[in-house]
């Protein structure tokens, strides 16, 4: 009898955040851009969709911003006050890559569509209790 490999999900998000993000990415309501969370008149990156849809942060705060540090600095928001659930990250044997970096890589580097990113989140991110 062949043993089946146990698949371990390295990333975790609150269940409602994960579902809301995946649904928003699959909705077709958002145009996709690379390099910033949001560009007025153009669209959002996958992380920008999560910030607007799941954290209810106004898109005007995101225009042209590519990192949370930029947002906090521009709007004088203490970084510790920004509650981003994907900061739980993951642990691999040779390196630590947080979920934010992985999604950014897929959106900006790999050119993955929102649909592909949503599928990846469904397959690789564990839902956690809040």
PyMOL commands that set and color helices and strands:
alter all, ss='L'
color gray80, all
select helices_A, chain A and resi 15-26+46-54+59-61+68-75+79-81+85-88+99-109+114-124
alter helices_A, ss='H'
color red, helices_A
select strands_A, chain A and resi 11-14+38-39+43-44+125-128
alter strands_A, ss='S'
color yellow, strands_A
deselect
rebuild
show_as cartoon
